[in-house]
Amino acid sequence: MSFVSWQYAAFLIAVVIAYWGLSQRGRIYLLLFASYYFYAWWDLRYCALLLTSTAIDYLCGLGLAGIRLGRVKLGLISTL
């Protein structure tokens, strides 16, 4: 799906309409899944890259916030 195709225009319009009809949490999930769909349209291998990047960013964010996952404490700044 190219940015200059009619498929992208239809996709963008559908996402924008759905975005304004959802709650705050729903909007986050919509944008996440719309991003996965957009990258998968080009090549499914991009989804593996996107999933890996999402997982690493999520875990780093938890670590920076000092949030524990099970018995392991993720935290680069755990003394604050």
mmCIF file of the N, C-alpha and C atoms, coordinates in Angstrom:
data_MODEL
# 
_entry.id   MODEL 
# 
loop_
_atom_site.group_PDB 
_atom_site.id 
_atom_site.type_symbol 
_atom_site.label_atom_id 
_atom_site.label_alt_id 
_atom_site.label_comp_id 
_atom_site.label_asym_id 
_atom_site.label_entity_id 
_atom_site.label_seq_id 
_atom_site.pdbx_PDB_ins_code 
_atom_site.Cartn_x 
_atom_site.Cartn_y 
_atom_site.Cartn_z 
_atom_site.occupancy 
_atom_site.B_iso_or_equiv 
_atom_site.pdbx_formal_charge 
_atom_site.auth_seq_id 
_atom_site.auth_comp_id 
_atom_site.auth_asym_id 
_atom_site.auth_atom_id 
_atom_site.pdbx_PDB_model_num 
ATOM 1   N N  . MET A 1 1  ? 0.857   -1.163  0.000  1.00 0.00 ? 1  MET A N  1 
ATOM 2   C CA . MET A 1 1  ? 0.000   0.000   0.000  1.00 0.00 ? 1  MET A CA 1 
ATOM 3   C C  . MET A 1 1  ? 0.908   1.232   0.000  1.00 0.00 ? 1  MET A C  1 
ATOM 4   N N  . SER A 1 2  ? 0.820   1.986   -1.035 1.00 0.00 ? 2  SER A N  1 
ATOM 5   C CA . SER A 1 2  ? 1.619   3.184   -1.188 1.00 0.00 ? 2  SER A CA 1 
ATOM 6   C C  . SER A 1 2  ? 0.846   4.394   -0.643 1.00 0.00 ? 2  SER A C  1 
ATOM 7   N N  . PHE A 1 3  ? 1.594   5.396   -0.249 1.00 0.00 ? 3  PHE A N  1 
ATOM 8   C CA . PHE A 1 3  ? 0.957   6.600   0.280  1.00 0.00 ? 3  PHE A CA 1 
ATOM 9   C C  . PHE A 1 3  ? 0.147   7.347   -0.780 1.00 0.00 ? 3  PHE A C  1 
ATOM 10  N N  . VAL A 1 4  ? 0.403   7.074   -2.037 1.00 0.00 ? 4  VAL A N  1 
ATOM 11  C CA . VAL A 1 4  ? -0.299  7.779   -3.106 1.00 0.00 ? 4  VAL A CA 1 
ATOM 12  C C  . VAL A 1 4  ? -1.358  6.906   -3.768 1.00 0.00 ? 4  VAL A C  1 
ATOM 13  N N  . SER A 1 5  ? -1.769  5.816   -3.125 1.00 0.00 ? 5  SER A N  1 
ATOM 14  C CA . SER A 1 5  ? -2.772  4.923   -3.701 1.00 0.00 ? 5  SER A CA 1 
ATOM 15  C C  . SER A 1 5  ? -4.143  5.190   -3.090 1.00 0.00 ? 5  SER A C  1 
ATOM 16  N N  . TRP A 1 6  ? -5.163  4.740   -3.786 1.00 0.00 ? 6  TRP A N  1 
ATOM 17  C CA . TRP A 1 6  ? -6.519  4.901   -3.268 1.00 0.00 ? 6  TRP A CA 1 
ATOM 18  C C  . TRP A 1 6  ? -6.752  3.991   -2.066 1.00 0.00 ? 6  TRP A C  1 
ATOM 19  N N  . GLN A 1 7  ? -6.017  2.856   -1.986 1.00 0.00 ? 7  GLN A N  1 
ATOM 20  C CA . GLN A 1 7  ? -6.154  1.955   -0.845 1.00 0.00 ? 7  GLN A CA 1 
ATOM 21  C C  . GLN A 1 7  ? -5.700  2.640   0.443  1.00 0.00 ? 7  GLN A C  1 
ATOM 22  N N  . TYR A 1 8  ? -4.605  3.412   0.340  1.00 0.00 ? 8  TYR A N  1 
ATOM 23  C CA . TYR A 1 8  ? -4.128  4.124   1.526  1.00 0.00 ? 8  TYR A CA 1 
ATOM 24  C C  . TYR A 1 8  ? -5.119  5.208   1.935  1.00 0.00 ? 8  TYR A C  1 
ATOM 25  N N  . ALA A 1 9  ? -5.689  5.908   0.975  1.00 0.00 ? 9  ALA A N  1 
ATOM 26  C CA . ALA A 1 9  ? -6.671  6.950   1.292  1.00 0.00 ? 9  ALA A CA 1 
ATOM 27  C C  . ALA A 1 9  ? -7.877  6.351   2.012  1.00 0.00 ? 9  ALA A C  1 
ATOM 28  N N  . ALA A 1 10 ? -8.360  5.201   1.519  1.00 0.00 ? 10 ALA A N  1 
ATOM 29  C CA . ALA A 1 10 ? -9.493  4.537   2.173  1.00 0.00 ? 10 ALA A CA 1 
ATOM 30  C C  . ALA A 1 10 ? -9.106  4.045   3.568  1.00 0.00 ? 10 ALA A C  1 
ATOM 31  N N  . PHE A 1 11 ? -7.912  3.501   3.689  1.00 0.00 ? 11 PHE A N  1 
ATOM 32  C CA . PHE A 1 11 ? -7.411  3.025   4.980  1.00 0.00 ? 11 PHE A CA 1 
ATOM 33  C C  . PHE A 1 11 ? -7.303  4.187   5.968  1.00 0.00 ? 11 PHE A C  1 
ATOM 34  N N  . LEU A 1 12 ? -6.740  5.288   5.533  1.00 0.00 ? 12 LEU A N  1 
ATOM 35  C CA . LEU A 1 12 ? -6.572  6.451   6.403  1.00 0.00 ? 12 LEU A CA 1 
ATOM 36  C C  . LEU A 1 12 ? -7.922  7.013   6.850  1.00 0.00 ? 12 LEU A C  1 
ATOM 37  N N  . ILE A 1 13 ? -8.857  7.122   5.948  1.00 0.00 ? 13 ILE A N  1 
ATOM 38  C CA . ILE A 1 13 ? -10.187 7.628   6.303  1.00 0.00 ? 13 ILE A CA 1 
ATOM 39  C C  . ILE A 1 13 ? -10.860 6.709   7.315  1.00 0.00 ? 13 ILE A C  1 
ATOM 40  N N  . ALA A 1 14 ? -10.755 5.396   7.104  1.00 0.00 ? 14 ALA A N  1 
ATOM 41  C CA . ALA A 1 14 ? -11.358 4.437   8.033  1.00 0.00 ? 14 ALA A CA 1 
ATOM 42  C C  . ALA A 1 14 ? -10.726 4.524   9.416  1.00 0.00 ? 14 ALA A C  1 
ATOM 43  N N  . VAL A 1 15 ? -9.413  4.675   9.466  1.00 0.00 ? 15 VAL A N  1 
ATOM 44  C CA . VAL A 1 15 ? -8.722  4.763   10.759 1.00 0.00 ? 15 VAL A CA 1 
ATOM 45  C C  . VAL A 1 15 ? -9.082  6.057   11.476 1.00 0.00 ? 15 VAL A C  1 
ATOM 46  N N  . VAL A 1 16 ? -9.144  7.164   10.759 1.00 0.00 ? 16 VAL A N  1 
ATOM 47  C CA . VAL A 1 16 ? -9.487  8.452   11.386 1.00 0.00 ? 16 VAL A CA 1 
ATOM 48  C C  . VAL A 1 16 ? -10.909 8.423   11.935 1.00 0.00 ? 16 VAL A C  1 
ATOM 49  N N  . ILE A 1 17 ? -11.841 7.880   11.176 1.00 0.00 ? 17 ILE A N  1 
ATOM 50  C CA . ILE A 1 17 ? -13.227 7.806   11.646 1.00 0.00 ? 17 ILE A CA 1 
ATOM 51  C C  . ILE A 1 17 ? -13.327 6.900   12.874 1.00 0.00 ? 17 ILE A C  1 
ATOM 52  N N  . ALA A 1 18 ? -12.654 5.751   12.826 1.00 0.00 ? 18 ALA A N  1 
ATOM 53  C CA . ALA A 1 18 ? -12.674 4.833   13.968 1.00 0.00 ? 18 ALA A CA 1 
ATOM 54  C C  . ALA A 1 18 ? -11.986 5.458   15.176 1.00 0.00 ? 18 ALA A C  1 
ATOM 55  N N  . TYR A 1 19 ? -10.915 6.219   14.934 1.00 0.00 ? 19 TYR A N  1 
ATOM 56  C CA . TYR A 1 19 ? -10.167 6.858   16.021 1.00 0.00 ? 19 TYR A CA 1 
ATOM 57  C C  . TYR A 1 19 ? -11.058 7.786   16.838 1.00 0.00 ? 19 TYR A C  1 
ATOM 58  N N  . TRP A 1 20 ? -11.826 8.619   16.177 1.00 0.00 ? 20 TRP A N  1 
ATOM 59  C CA . TRP A 1 20 ? -12.652 9.591   16.892 1.00 0.00 ? 20 TRP A CA 1 
ATOM 60  C C  . TRP A 1 20 ? -13.870 8.962   17.543 1.00 0.00 ? 20 TRP A C  1 
ATOM 61  N N  . GLY A 1 21 ? -14.167 7.720   17.200 1.00 0.00 ? 21 GLY A N  1 
ATOM 62  C CA . GLY A 1 21 ? -15.305 7.045   17.809 1.00 0.00 ? 21 GLY A CA 1 
ATOM 63  C C  . GLY A 1 21 ? -14.945 6.183   19.008 1.00 0.00 ? 21 GLY A C  1 
ATOM 64  N N  . LEU A 1 22 ? -13.667 6.128   19.356 1.00 0.00 ? 22 LEU A N  1 
ATOM 65  C CA . LEU A 1 22 ? -13.215 5.253   20.433 1.00 0.00 ? 22 LEU A CA 1 
ATOM 66  C C  . LEU A 1 22 ? -12.790 6.034   21.665 1.00 0.00 ? 22 LEU A C  1 
ATOM 67  N N  . SER A 1 23 ? -12.682 5.314   22.776 1.00 0.00 ? 23 SER A N  1 
ATOM 68  C CA . SER A 1 23 ? -12.165 5.911   24.011 1.00 0.00 ? 23 SER A CA 1 
ATOM 69  C C  . SER A 1 23 ? -10.647 6.056   23.915 1.00 0.00 ? 23 SER A C  1 
ATOM 70  N N  . GLN A 1 24 ? -10.042 6.650   24.928 1.00 0.00 ? 24 GLN A N  1 
ATOM 71  C CA . GLN A 1 24 ? -8.599  6.879   24.938 1.00 0.00 ? 24 GLN A CA 1 
ATOM 72  C C  . GLN A 1 24 ? -7.831  5.563   24.792 1.00 0.00 ? 24 GLN A C  1 
ATOM 73  N N  . ARG A 1 25 ? -8.177  4.554   25.568 1.00 0.00 ? 25 ARG A N  1 
ATOM 74  C CA . ARG A 1 25 ? -7.479  3.267   25.493 1.00 0.00 ? 25 ARG A CA 1 
ATOM 75  C C  . ARG A 1 25 ? -7.736  2.588   24.151 1.00 0.00 ? 25 ARG A C  1 
ATOM 76  N N  . GLY A 1 26 ? -8.952  2.690   23.647 1.00 0.00 ? 26 GLY A N  1 
ATOM 77  C CA . GLY A 1 26 ? -9.277  2.110   22.354 1.00 0.00 ? 26 GLY A CA 1 
ATOM 78  C C  . GLY A 1 26 ? -8.489  2.746   21.221 1.00 0.00 ? 26 GLY A C  1 
ATOM 79  N N  . ARG A 1 27 ? -8.239  4.044   21.330 1.00 0.00 ? 27 ARG A N  1 
ATOM 80  C CA . ARG A 1 27 ? -7.463  4.747   20.314 1.00 0.00 ? 27 ARG A CA 1 
ATOM 81  C C  . ARG A 1 27 ? -6.038  4.221   20.244 1.00 0.00 ? 27 ARG A C  1 
ATOM 82  N N  . ILE A 1 28 ? -5.456  3.942   21.407 1.00 0.00 ? 28 ILE A N  1 
ATOM 83  C CA . ILE A 1 28 ? -4.090  3.424   21.443 1.00 0.00 ? 28 ILE A CA 1 
ATOM 84  C C  . ILE A 1 28 ? -4.019  2.079   20.727 1.00 0.00 ? 28 ILE A C  1 
ATOM 85  N N  . TYR A 1 29 ? -4.967  1.187   21.037 1.00 0.00 ? 29 TYR A N  1 
ATOM 86  C CA . TYR A 1 29 ? -4.979  -0.130  20.395 1.00 0.00 ? 29 TYR A CA 1 
ATOM 87  C C  . TYR A 1 29 ? -5.269  -0.025  18.905 1.00 0.00 ? 29 TYR A C  1 
ATOM 88  N N  . LEU A 1 30 ? -6.158  0.876   18.526 1.00 0.00 ? 30 LEU A N  1 
ATOM 89  C CA . LEU A 1 30 ? -6.456  1.062   17.111 1.00 0.00 ? 30 LEU A CA 1 
ATOM 90  C C  . LEU A 1 30 ? -5.200  1.483   16.349 1.00 0.00 ? 30 LEU A C  1 
ATOM 91  N N  . LEU A 1 31 ? -4.476  2.458   16.873 1.00 0.00 ? 31 LEU A N  1 
ATOM 92  C CA . LEU A 1 31 ? -3.273  2.919   16.191 1.00 0.00 ? 31 LEU A CA 1 
ATOM 93  C C  . LEU A 1 31 ? -2.207  1.833   16.139 1.00 0.00 ? 31 LEU A C  1 
ATOM 94  N N  . LEU A 1 32 ? -2.101  1.047   17.196 1.00 0.00 ? 32 LEU A N  1 
ATOM 95  C CA . LEU A 1 32 ? -1.140  -0.055  17.211 1.00 0.00 ? 32 LEU A CA 1 
ATOM 96  C C  . LEU A 1 32 ? -1.478  -1.082  16.133 1.00 0.00 ? 32 LEU A C  1 
ATOM 97  N N  . PHE A 1 33 ? -2.726  -1.531  16.096 1.00 0.00 ? 33 PHE A N  1 
ATOM 98  C CA . PHE A 1 33 ? -3.116  -2.547  15.127 1.00 0.00 ? 33 PHE A CA 1 
ATOM 99  C C  . PHE A 1 33 ? -3.153  -1.999  13.704 1.00 0.00 ? 33 PHE A C  1 
ATOM 100 N N  . ALA A 1 34 ? -3.502  -0.726  13.533 1.00 0.00 ? 34 ALA A N  1 
ATOM 101 C CA . ALA A 1 34 ? -3.477  -0.125  12.196 1.00 0.00 ? 34 ALA A CA 1 
ATOM 102 C C  . ALA A 1 34 ? -2.038  -0.051  11.682 1.00 0.00 ? 34 ALA A C  1 
ATOM 103 N N  . SER A 1 35 ? -1.100  0.227   12.567 1.00 0.00 ? 35 SER A N  1 
ATOM 104 C CA . SER A 1 35 ? 0.309   0.249   12.168 1.00 0.00 ? 35 SER A CA 1 
ATOM 105 C C  . SER A 1 35 ? 0.771   -1.130  11.737 1.00 0.00 ? 35 SER A C  1 
ATOM 106 N N  . TYR A 1 36 ? 0.415   -2.150  12.521 1.00 0.00 ? 36 TYR A N  1 
ATOM 107 C CA . TYR A 1 36 ? 0.774   -3.523  12.138 1.00 0.00 ? 36 TYR A CA 1 
ATOM 108 C C  . TYR A 1 36 ? 0.174   -3.880  10.779 1.00 0.00 ? 36 TYR A C  1 
ATOM 109 N N  . TYR A 1 37 ? -1.074  -3.549  10.554 1.00 0.00 ? 37 TYR A N  1 
ATOM 110 C CA . TYR A 1 37 ? -1.740  -3.861  9.291  1.00 0.00 ? 37 TYR A CA 1 
ATOM 111 C C  . TYR A 1 37 ? -1.057  -3.140  8.131  1.00 0.00 ? 37 TYR A C  1 
ATOM 112 N N  . PHE A 1 38 ? -0.712  -1.875  8.340  1.00 0.00 ? 38 PHE A N  1 
ATOM 113 C CA . PHE A 1 38 ? -0.074  -1.088  7.289  1.00 0.00 ? 38 PHE A CA 1 
ATOM 114 C C  . PHE A 1 38 ? 1.267   -1.689  6.904  1.00 0.00 ? 38 PHE A C  1 
ATOM 115 N N  . TYR A 1 39 ? 2.072   -2.063  7.867  1.00 0.00 ? 39 TYR A N  1 
ATOM 116 C CA . TYR A 1 39 ? 3.371   -2.668  7.561  1.00 0.00 ? 39 TYR A CA 1 
ATOM 117 C C  . TYR A 1 39 ? 3.209   -4.072  6.979  1.00 0.00 ? 39 TYR A C  1 
ATOM 118 N N  . ALA A 1 40 ? 2.229   -4.823  7.434  1.00 0.00 ? 40 ALA A N  1 
ATOM 119 C CA . ALA A 1 40 ? 1.997   -6.176  6.913  1.00 0.00 ? 40 ALA A CA 1 
ATOM 120 C C  . ALA A 1 40 ? 1.549   -6.127  5.453  1.00 0.00 ? 40 ALA A C  1 
ATOM 121 N N  . TRP A 1 41 ? 0.914   -5.045  5.045  1.00 0.00 ? 41 TRP A N  1 
ATOM 122 C CA . TRP A 1 41 ? 0.463   -4.912  3.666  1.00 0.00 ? 41 TRP A CA 1 
ATOM 123 C C  . TRP A 1 41 ? 1.655   -4.978  2.712  1.00 0.00 ? 41 TRP A C  1 
ATOM 124 N N  . TRP A 1 42 ? 2.796   -4.385  3.099  1.00 0.00 ? 42 TRP A N  1 
ATOM 125 C CA . TRP A 1 42 ? 3.993   -4.414  2.272  1.00 0.00 ? 42 TRP A CA 1 
ATOM 126 C C  . TRP A 1 42 ? 4.644   -5.788  2.304  1.00 0.00 ? 42 TRP A C  1 
ATOM 127 N N  . ASP A 1 43 ? 4.918   -6.279  3.505  1.00 0.00 ? 43 ASP A N  1 
ATOM 128 C CA . ASP A 1 43 ? 5.606   -7.560  3.659  1.00 0.00 ? 43 ASP A CA 1 
ATOM 129 C C  . ASP A 1 43 ? 5.398   -8.042  5.091  1.00 0.00 ? 43 ASP A C  1 
ATOM 130 N N  . LEU A 1 44 ? 5.034   -9.304  5.248  1.00 0.00 ? 44 LEU A N  1 
ATOM 131 C CA . LEU A 1 44 ? 4.774   -9.839  6.591  1.00 0.00 ? 44 LEU A CA 1 
ATOM 132 C C  . LEU A 1 44 ? 6.014   -9.844  7.474  1.00 0.00 ? 44 LEU A C  1 
ATOM 133 N N  . ARG A 1 45 ? 7.191   -9.846  6.872  1.00 0.00 ? 45 ARG A N  1 
ATOM 134 C CA . ARG A 1 45 ? 8.420   -9.824  7.670  1.00 0.00 ? 45 ARG A CA 1 
ATOM 135 C C  . ARG A 1 45 ? 8.549   -8.533  8.483  1.00 0.00 ? 45 ARG A C  1 
ATOM 136 N N  . TYR A 1 46 ? 7.939   -7.459  8.003  1.00 0.00 ? 46 TYR A N  1 
ATOM 137 C CA . TYR A 1 46 ? 7.985   -6.203  8.747  1.00 0.00 ? 46 TYR A CA 1 
ATOM 138 C C  . TYR A 1 46 ? 7.244   -6.307  10.077 1.00 0.00 ? 46 TYR A C  1 
ATOM 139 N N  . CYS A 1 47 ? 6.249   -7.188  10.145 1.00 0.00 ? 47 CYS A N  1 
ATOM 140 C CA . CYS A 1 47 ? 5.508   -7.369  11.396 1.00 0.00 ? 47 CYS A CA 1 
ATOM 141 C C  . CYS A 1 47 ? 6.411   -7.931  12.485 1.00 0.00 ? 47 CYS A C  1 
ATOM 142 N N  . ALA A 1 48 ? 7.310   -8.842  12.133 1.00 0.00 ? 48 ALA A N  1 
ATOM 143 C CA . ALA A 1 48 ? 8.254   -9.378  13.119 1.00 0.00 ? 48 ALA A CA 1 
ATOM 144 C C  . ALA A 1 48 ? 9.151   -8.258  13.651 1.00 0.00 ? 48 ALA A C  1 
ATOM 145 N N  . LEU A 1 49 ? 9.615   -7.388  12.766 1.00 0.00 ? 49 LEU A N  1 
ATOM 146 C CA . LEU A 1 49 ? 10.431  -6.255  13.187 1.00 0.00 ? 49 LEU A CA 1 
ATOM 147 C C  . LEU A 1 49 ? 9.639   -5.311  14.081 1.00 0.00 ? 49 LEU A C  1 
ATOM 148 N N  . LEU A 1 50 ? 8.410   -5.045  13.704 1.00 0.00 ? 50 LEU A N  1 
ATOM 149 C CA . LEU A 1 50 ? 7.564   -4.138  14.475 1.00 0.00 ? 50 LEU A CA 1 
ATOM 150 C C  . LEU A 1 50 ? 7.201   -4.722  15.835 1.00 0.00 ? 50 LEU A C  1 
ATOM 151 N N  . LEU A 1 51 ? 6.898   -6.015  15.897 1.00 0.00 ? 51 LEU A N  1 
ATOM 152 C CA . LEU A 1 51 ? 6.599   -6.668  17.175 1.00 0.00 ? 51 LEU A CA 1 
ATOM 153 C C  . LEU A 1 51 ? 7.815   -6.652  18.104 1.00 0.00 ? 51 LEU A C  1 
ATOM 154 N N  . THR A 1 52 ? 8.990   -6.914  17.549 1.00 0.00 ? 52 THR A N  1 
ATOM 155 C CA . THR A 1 52 ? 10.212  -6.882  18.349 1.00 0.00 ? 52 THR A CA 1 
ATOM 156 C C  . THR A 1 52 ? 10.472  -5.481  18.881 1.00 0.00 ? 52 THR A C  1 
ATOM 157 N N  . SER A 1 53 ? 10.332  -4.509  18.020 1.00 0.00 ? 53 SER A N  1 
ATOM 158 C CA . SER A 1 53 ? 10.545  -3.119  18.437 1.00 0.00 ? 53 SER A CA 1 
ATOM 159 C C  . SER A 1 53 ? 9.529   -2.690  19.494 1.00 0.00 ? 53 SER A C  1 
ATOM 160 N N  . THR A 1 54 ? 8.278   -3.089  19.334 1.00 0.00 ? 54 THR A N  1 
ATOM 161 C CA . THR A 1 54 ? 7.240   -2.766  20.312 1.00 0.00 ? 54 THR A CA 1 
ATOM 162 C C  . THR A 1 54 ? 7.542   -3.386  21.665 1.00 0.00 ? 54 THR A C  1 
ATOM 163 N N  . ALA A 1 55 ? 7.942   -4.656  21.670 1.00 0.00 ? 55 ALA A N  1 
ATOM 164 C CA . ALA A 1 55 ? 8.246   -5.347  22.931 1.00 0.00 ? 55 ALA A CA 1 
ATOM 165 C C  . ALA A 1 55 ? 9.429   -4.709  23.640 1.00 0.00 ? 55 ALA A C  1 
ATOM 166 N N  . ILE A 1 56 ? 10.473  -4.376  22.900 1.00 0.00 ? 56 ILE A N  1 
ATOM 167 C CA . ILE A 1 56 ? 11.655  -3.749  23.508 1.00 0.00 ? 56 ILE A CA 1 
ATOM 168 C C  . ILE A 1 56 ? 11.302  -2.378  24.062 1.00 0.00 ? 56 ILE A C  1 
ATOM 169 N N  . ASP A 1 57 ? 10.560  -1.577  23.303 1.00 0.00 ? 57 ASP A N  1 
ATOM 170 C CA . ASP A 1 57 ? 10.170  -0.246  23.777 1.00 0.00 ? 57 ASP A CA 1 
ATOM 171 C C  . ASP A 1 57 ? 9.292   -0.332  25.021 1.00 0.00 ? 57 ASP A C  1 
ATOM 172 N N  . TYR A 1 58 ? 8.374   -1.293  25.032 1.00 0.00 ? 58 TYR A N  1 
ATOM 173 C CA . TYR A 1 58 ? 7.483   -1.464  26.179 1.00 0.00 ? 58 TYR A CA 1 
ATOM 174 C C  . TYR A 1 58 ? 8.278   -1.843  27.424 1.00 0.00 ? 58 TYR A C  1 
ATOM 175 N N  . LEU A 1 59 ? 9.188   -2.795  27.291 1.00 0.00 ? 59 LEU A N  1 
ATOM 176 C CA . LEU A 1 59 ? 9.986   -3.229  28.439 1.00 0.00 ? 59 LEU A CA 1 
ATOM 177 C C  . LEU A 1 59 ? 10.937  -2.128  28.911 1.00 0.00 ? 59 LEU A C  1 
ATOM 178 N N  . CYS A 1 60 ? 11.500  -1.370  27.997 1.00 0.00 ? 60 CYS A N  1 
ATOM 179 C CA . CYS A 1 60 ? 12.359  -0.247  28.389 1.00 0.00 ? 60 CYS A CA 1 
ATOM 180 C C  . CYS A 1 60 ? 11.551  0.828   29.115 1.00 0.00 ? 60 CYS A C  1 
ATOM 181 N N  . GLY A 1 61 ? 10.331  1.066   28.649 1.00 0.00 ? 61 GLY A N  1 
ATOM 182 C CA . GLY A 1 61 ? 9.465   2.033   29.329 1.00 0.00 ? 61 GLY A CA 1 
ATOM 183 C C  . GLY A 1 61 ? 9.123   1.594   30.738 1.00 0.00 ? 61 GLY A C  1 
ATOM 184 N N  . LEU A 1 62 ? 8.835   0.302   30.909 1.00 0.00 ? 62 LEU A N  1 
ATOM 185 C CA . LEU A 1 62 ? 8.590   -0.219  32.254 1.00 0.00 ? 62 LEU A CA 1 
ATOM 186 C C  . LEU A 1 62 ? 9.840   -0.084  33.119 1.00 0.00 ? 62 LEU A C  1 
ATOM 187 N N  . GLY A 1 63 ? 10.979  -0.363  32.525 1.00 0.00 ? 63 GLY A N  1 
ATOM 188 C CA . GLY A 1 63 ? 12.230  -0.262  33.272 1.00 0.00 ? 63 GLY A CA 1 
ATOM 189 C C  . GLY A 1 63 ? 12.514  1.163   33.712 1.00 0.00 ? 63 GLY A C  1 
ATOM 190 N N  . LEU A 1 64 ? 12.285  2.114   32.849 1.00 0.00 ? 64 LEU A N  1 
ATOM 191 C CA . LEU A 1 64 ? 12.511  3.513   33.208 1.00 0.00 ? 64 LEU A CA 1 
ATOM 192 C C  . LEU A 1 64 ? 11.544  3.977   34.289 1.00 0.00 ? 64 LEU A C  1 
ATOM 193 N N  . ALA A 1 65 ? 10.348  3.413   34.290 1.00 0.00 ? 65 ALA A N  1 
ATOM 194 C CA . ALA A 1 65 ? 9.369   3.762   35.316 1.00 0.00 ? 65 ALA A CA 1 
ATOM 195 C C  . ALA A 1 65 ? 9.619   3.006   36.615 1.00 0.00 ? 65 ALA A C  1 
ATOM 196 N N  . GLY A 1 66 ? 10.500  2.002   36.580 1.00 0.00 ? 66 GLY A N  1 
ATOM 197 C CA . GLY A 1 66 ? 10.795  1.228   37.777 1.00 0.00 ? 66 GLY A CA 1 
ATOM 198 C C  . GLY A 1 66 ? 9.707   0.241   38.142 1.00 0.00 ? 66 GLY A C  1 
ATOM 199 N N  . ILE A 1 67 ? 8.957   -0.223  37.174 1.00 0.00 ? 67 ILE A N  1 
ATOM 200 C CA . ILE A 1 67 ? 7.856   -1.159  37.412 1.00 0.00 ? 67 ILE A CA 1 
ATOM 201 C C  . ILE A 1 67 ? 8.392   -2.577  37.388 1.00 0.00 ? 67 ILE A C  1 
ATOM 202 N N  . ARG A 1 68 ? 7.944   -3.370  38.354 1.00 0.00 ? 68 ARG A N  1 
ATOM 203 C CA . ARG A 1 68 ? 8.392   -4.757  38.443 1.00 0.00 ? 68 ARG A CA 1 
ATOM 204 C C  . ARG A 1 68 ? 7.514   -5.661  37.592 1.00 0.00 ? 68 ARG A C  1 
ATOM 205 N N  . LEU A 1 69 ? 8.150   -6.635  36.970 1.00 0.00 ? 69 LEU A N  1 
ATOM 206 C CA . LEU A 1 69 ? 7.446   -7.695  36.252 1.00 0.00 ? 69 LEU A CA 1 
ATOM 207 C C  . LEU A 1 69 ? 7.770   -8.999  36.966 1.00 0.00 ? 69 LEU A C  1 
ATOM 208 N N  . GLY A 1 70 ? 6.846   -9.528  37.717 1.00 0.00 ? 70 GLY A N  1 
ATOM 209 C CA . GLY A 1 70 ? 7.112   -10.758 38.461 1.00 0.00 ? 70 GLY A CA 1 
ATOM 210 C C  . GLY A 1 70 ? 8.166   -10.516 39.521 1.00 0.00 ? 70 GLY A C  1 
ATOM 211 N N  . ARG A 1 71 ? 9.195   -11.334 39.533 1.00 0.00 ? 71 ARG A N  1 
ATOM 212 C CA . ARG A 1 71 ? 10.267  -11.197 40.511 1.00 0.00 ? 71 ARG A CA 1 
ATOM 213 C C  . ARG A 1 71 ? 11.426  -10.371 39.996 1.00 0.00 ? 71 ARG A C  1 
ATOM 214 N N  . VAL A 1 72 ? 11.410  -10.036 38.712 1.00 0.00 ? 72 VAL A N  1 
ATOM 215 C CA . VAL A 1 72 ? 12.496  -9.274  38.125 1.00 0.00 ? 72 VAL A CA 1 
ATOM 216 C C  . VAL A 1 72 ? 12.125  -7.809  38.141 1.00 0.00 ? 72 VAL A C  1 
ATOM 217 N N  . LYS A 1 73 ? 13.004  -6.970  38.678 1.00 0.00 ? 73 LYS A N  1 
ATOM 218 C CA . LYS A 1 73 ? 12.757  -5.538  38.672 1.00 0.00 ? 73 LYS A CA 1 
ATOM 219 C C  . LYS A 1 73 ? 13.474  -4.924  37.488 1.00 0.00 ? 73 LYS A C  1 
ATOM 220 N N  . LEU A 1 74 ? 12.704  -4.343  36.610 1.00 0.00 ? 74 LEU A N  1 
ATOM 221 C CA . LEU A 1 74 ? 13.281  -3.630  35.494 1.00 0.00 ? 74 LEU A CA 1 
ATOM 222 C C  . LEU A 1 74 ? 13.440  -2.182  35.913 1.00 0.00 ? 74 LEU A C  1 
ATOM 223 N N  . GLY A 1 75 ? 14.630  -1.673  35.892 1.00 0.00 ? 75 GLY A N  1 
ATOM 224 C CA . GLY A 1 75 ? 14.778  -0.287  36.288 1.00 0.00 ? 75 GLY A CA 1 
ATOM 225 C C  . GLY A 1 75 ? 16.183  0.203   36.085 1.00 0.00 ? 75 GLY A C  1 
ATOM 226 N N  . LEU A 1 76 ? 16.309  1.172   35.196 1.00 0.00 ? 76 LEU A N  1 
ATOM 227 C CA . LEU A 1 76 ? 17.600  1.803   35.013 1.00 0.00 ? 76 LEU A CA 1 
ATOM 228 C C  . LEU A 1 76 ? 17.775  2.908   36.040 1.00 0.00 ? 76 LEU A C  1 
ATOM 229 N N  . ILE A 1 77 ? 16.661  3.520   36.428 1.00 0.00 ? 77 ILE A N  1 
ATOM 230 C CA . ILE A 1 77 ? 16.683  4.601   37.412 1.00 0.00 ? 77 ILE A CA 1 
ATOM 231 C C  . ILE A 1 77 ? 15.806  4.150   38.570 1.00 0.00 ? 77 ILE A C  1 
ATOM 232 N N  . SER A 1 78 ? 16.274  3.178   39.318 1.00 0.00 ? 78 SER A N  1 
ATOM 233 C CA . SER A 1 78 ? 15.438  2.617   40.375 1.00 0.00 ? 78 SER A CA 1 
ATOM 234 C C  . SER A 1 78 ? 15.636  3.326   41.712 1.00 0.00 ? 78 SER A C  1 
ATOM 235 N N  . THR A 1 79 ? 16.583  4.234   41.817 1.00 0.00 ? 79 THR A N  1 
ATOM 236 C CA . THR A 1 79 ? 16.821  4.917   43.090 1.00 0.00 ? 79 THR A CA 1 
ATOM 237 C C  . THR A 1 79 ? 16.010  6.179   43.231 1.00 0.00 ? 79 THR A C  1 
ATOM 238 N N  . LEU A 1 80 ? 15.311  6.594   42.188 1.00 0.00 ? 80 LEU A N  1 
ATOM 239 C CA . LEU A 1 80 ? 14.520  7.840   42.284 1.00 0.00 ? 80 LEU A CA 1 
ATOM 240 C C  . LEU A 1 80 ? 13.204  7.606   42.940 1.00 0.00 ? 80 LEU A C  1 
# 
